[in-house]
Amino acid sequence: MELARIQEALREERLDGWLLYTFGRSNPVALEVLGLSGLHLTRRLAYLIPREGEPTLLCHAIEESLLPPLPGRRRTYHTWEGFLTGLREALEGARRVALEYVPGGAIPYLSRVDGGTLDLLRGLGLEAASSWPLLLLFQTWGEEKLQSHRRAASGLVVAKELALSFLREHPEATEKAVQGVLVRVLEERGLVFDHPPMVAFGENAANPHHAPTERPLREGDVVLLDLWAKEAGGVYADITWMAEYRAKEAAHKAFHQVVAAREAALRFVAEAYQKGRYPKGFEVDRVAHQLLLEGGYGGYIRHRTGHNLGEEVHGSGPHLDDLETHDFRPLVPGLAFTVEPGLYLETFGVRTEVNVYLHPTGPEVTTPKQAALTPL
């Protein structure tokens, strides 16, 4: 934890401190910041980083031995009265404190502190502010994470190619059989994932979160492969690739439109950086959305344009979203995210997905860009 960097950000944001609070695992964002994600915690824990001076950790006595060393002083409690006393004393003199909270719950990925705790803190005379500007310090990648992402992305591409080869050799294969190929290849390369890859044929591709079945490939189908993985302890890569088995022209036309939306989003980010501006997540979503509307596909958009990448495949950083949420966070250098516009019609769905890393000079697309449906 780079305490000096955090305290500098606190001063820039005119905050008196950052209160990282969780009850058990209720606030995974705070646990990730503190490096406690792998611990089995069941009690209230608070860690205050003040604008000046040393932090204070407040934890239950029976969980103190579980916690690794953290900067600052450590205080334990046994009772609820002891917790409140410790919290008051740690916050003495503070007025405006950052929390994993967004007014109105506008960004649910960050709204992790419960309403009762907010009531408690406001009762102590505190003003709650969102911690999102501080969290950007932890959501950006350095070179080590970027290289880990590149290796994961390389593994995804190999798995995708072998799955397509399998389908060409076994045109009667089922969705589950293809999923098995993807899983085997990823595991052989030492990659891990939170959920097996998605494979969808034909009408099943119209469901963005389809679970593979025993449905076999049929003439006229599109094939959607969505796979994500990371090295153990690394950060994710996440791609979608589309193929077709003598699919109708409507599928090719729809895919052409999502490719146009993807390219428009990428250009928008690059041009913003060229002008010295960091675009916001919702702005990029609007650009892609507009291209899909212009193509006459307004009724077939089911999800945002992209999501943050991190140690979780759907990271807590800025998303390309003005559909499901209004994500106003800036896309600053060091962030990584997907660009994945999709269309979901009655009888098929299409999606293209690439990964992007933001250098100080602008975006780098770190995964292959598909231009047309791959024939089988």
N, C-alpha and C positions, 0 to 999 in steps of 0.2 A: 504494500500500500504506500503510494507516494503522498505522504501526509502534507508536505509543503505545497504540492501541486493542488491538492484538494482545498487547502486553506486559502490559496491564492484565488481559486474559483469562487469560494464563499465570499471573499471580499469583493470580487468583481460583480457578483450577483446581489450584493448588499444583504447577505444573510448572516445571522448570528451563529448558525451551526447547522449541521446535518444530523438528524436523528434517524438512525437505521434501526427500525423496530420490527420485531416479528413475534408471533405467538406460534411456537413450534415451527412449522414450515409454511405458515400463512403468507410470508413475504419472501418468495424465492429470489427476488431481485436483490434484497438486502443481504441474503445469505450468500449470493454469488459475489457481491462486492467484498464481503468479509472473508471469503474463502471458506465458508462453512457449509457449502451445498451438500457435501457427502456425509454430514453428521446427522444422527437421529436425535433431534431436539424436540422437546414436548412442552417446554415452559416459555414464559415471556422472556425476551432478551432485548435489551436496548443498548445501542452504542452511539454515543454522542461525539461528533467531531466538531469542536468549537472553531470559530474563526481565528482565534488566537489561543495558544496554550495546548495542553495535552488532552487527548480524548479520555472518555470515561466509558467503561464497559459495566453494565448492570446485568447480572445473570442470576438464575436460581442456584442455590448452593449445591443441589444434587447434580447439576450439570456442569459445574465449574471445571471438573477434571476432564471433561470432553473437549474443552475449548483450547485451541492452540494459542500461542502468545500473540497478542495484538498490541499495537502501540498504545501507551497511556496506562492509567490506573484501572484496577479491577475492583469491583464491589459486588458482594453477593446479598441476596435476600432469601428469607424463608417464607414470609407471609405476604398477603396482598398489601397490608399496611406498610411493610418494609419496602415493597416495590415502589409504592407511591412516594414514600419518603425519599428513597434513593433517586427517583426520577425528578422530584422537585429540586433536590439539591444539585443534581447534575445540570439542570436547566436554569439554575438561578442566574438572573441577569439577562437571559436571552429573551428576545421579543419575536423575532422572525426566524423560523426554523424550517429547513427543507425536509420533506418526507416523500415516500413513494405514494404520491397522491396527485391527482389531476382534477381540478374543479369540474364538477358535473360528471365525473367519470368519463371524460371525453376520450381518454386513451386507456382502455381497461388493462392493457399489459403493464401499466405503471400504477394503477389504482389498487394498491395492495394493503394500505392501512385501513382498518375497519372504522366505521362511523363512530362507534363508541369510544375508541381511542382518540379520534379527532375531537370528540366532545370533551374528553378528559383534558387534552392539551389546551384546547381553547379556554376551558375553565381555569387553567393555570395562567391565563393572560397571553397565550402565545398565538401568533399568526402563522398558519400553515401555508407553506409555499411548495410548489412541485420541485422534486429533485432532478427533473429530467436534464437540466443543463450540467449538473454534476455527473450524472450517469454516463454522459457522452465520453467522459474520461475513461470509463471502463468498457464501453461498447466499441471503441475503435481498436483496430489491430495494428500491431507492430510487425516487423519483418518475419519473426518466427511464426506467428499465427498465419500470416499470408502464405508462407511456404507450406505450412500444414494444410491449408485450404487447397493449394494447388495440387498437392499429392492426392488429397481426397477426390478432387475434381477429375484427375487423371484416372483414378480407379473407377469412377462412375462412367466415364467414356468407354473404358474397356468393357465394363459390364454391359453397357447398352449395346455395343457392337456385337458382343457374343450372343446376347438375347435376340438380336435381329437375325444373326446367322442361324440360330436355333430355329427360329420361325420359318426361315427359308427352307431349311432341311426337313422341318416337321410342320407342314401347313395345316395339319389337323390338331396342333397343340392347343391346350387350354390356357386360360389366363393364369391359373395356379401353376401350371408347368413352367411357363415363362418366368413367373415370379420366383420359382425355385432356382432357375438358372441365375437370375440376378443376385439372389441371396448368396448362392454358392460362390460366385465370382467375388463379390464384395468381401465375404468372410475370408476367402483365400488370400486376399490382399491385405488382411489385417484391419479392415475398416469395420466400424460399429455404427449402429443406427438405433433410433428409438422405436421404429416400427418398420416392418418389411415394406419393400417397394410396392407401388401401385401399378397394376397392369389392367387395362380396360380395352375391350374389343367392342366395336360398333356402338350400339345404343348405350352400353355401359360407360363409354367415354363421356356421355352427357352428364354424368354424376361426378363432380370435381373430387369427391372423397369416396370413390367406389372401392369396395373390398373385393379382390379377385375371387372368381368362382370357377366352376368346371366348364364354363361356356367355351366351346371351341371357336377357333378362327373360321370365318365364313367369307365367301366372295362378296365384295362390296364393303367390307369393314374398314374402318380406321383402327389403328392400334396406338394407344397412348401408354407410354412408359414414363413413370415419374419415380425417380430414385434419389435418395439423399443419404449421405454417410459422412463420417469423419474418422480421423485417427483417434485412438483412446487419448483423452486429455486435450484434443485439438478442437478445431472449429469446423463447421459443416460446409459442404458443397451440396448443391441441390439442383438437379436438371430435369427437364421434361423433354422427351423426344417423341415425335409422331411418325408413324409409318402408315401405309395403306395397301390393301389387297384388292386392287381393281375398284377402288372407291369411286363414287359418283363425283361429278364436277362440283357439286355444291360443297363437298368437303374441301376440295382444293381451293375454291374461292374463299371459303371462310378462313382457311389457314393463311392464305395470302393476306387477309385483312389483319389477323393477329400479328403477323410478321411486320406489317406496316405500322401497327400500334407500338410494337416493341422498338422498332427503329426510331420512331418519333420520340418516344420516351428517352432513349439513349442520346439522341441529338439534343434534346432539351437540357439534359444534365450537362453535357459537354459544353454547350453554348453558354450556360449560366456560369460555369467555371471560367470560361474564356473572358467573361465580363467581370470576373472577380466577385461573383455572388454565389452563395451556397443555396441551392434550391431547397424548398421544403417538400416533405413527402407527399402532401396532398396535391401540390402543383404538378408533380410528375404523373400522378394517377389521373388527373384531369386531362392531361395531354393525350395519354393512351386511350382513355375513355372516349374522348372526342372523335378519334379516328374510327373507333368501333361504331359510334353513333352515325357518323357520316357514311359508313358502309351499309347502314340499314339494319344493324344488329343490336339495337338498343335493348330489345327484350330478352337477350340471351347472355347478358353479363351477370355472373353470379358471385364474383369475388374481386378484391382489390387487385391492383397491378403488380404488387410485389411485397415481400416481407424482408425484414432484417435477418442477417445471418450471424450466428455466434456459436457459443458452446451448445446451445439448443438450436435446432433447425429453424424454428421460428423464434428468433432472438428478441430481446426486449428493446432493441434500438429502434430508430425511425423506420416506419413502413411506408411504402408508396400507396397511400390510402386516403381517398376522399369518398369512399363508398360505404365501407363498414364502419369506419371512424374518420374523424377529421384530424389527420396527423400533421400537426403544425411544426414538428421538429425539423431542424435543418440537416441536410445531408453533408456533413463535414468530412474533411479528409480523414482517412483511417477506417471509415465505416464500410461495410460490405452488405449487399442486399441482392435479392432476385428481381428480375423484370420478367413477369410471366402473365401477360394478358391471355385470356381464354374466352371462348364462346361455346355455349352449351345449348344445342338445338334439341328437337324432339328425338331424332334418330341417331345423332352422333354429337361428339364434342371435339374441339380442337384447342390446343394450348401450346405455346412456345415458352421456354424458360431458359434464361441465361443468368449467370452470376456476375456481379459488378463489384470491383474494389475501387475506392476513391483515393487516388493519389493527390497530393497538393496541386498538381497541374490538371487534374481532371480524372474522368472515369476510365478504368480498364475493364473490358469484358474478359473474364477469366475462363470461360467455358465456350464450346463451339456454338456458333449461331446457325440454326437451321433455316434454310431459305425456302424449302419446299418439302412436302410429304415424301418420306423415303419409300420407294416402291419395294414390295416384297416379291 
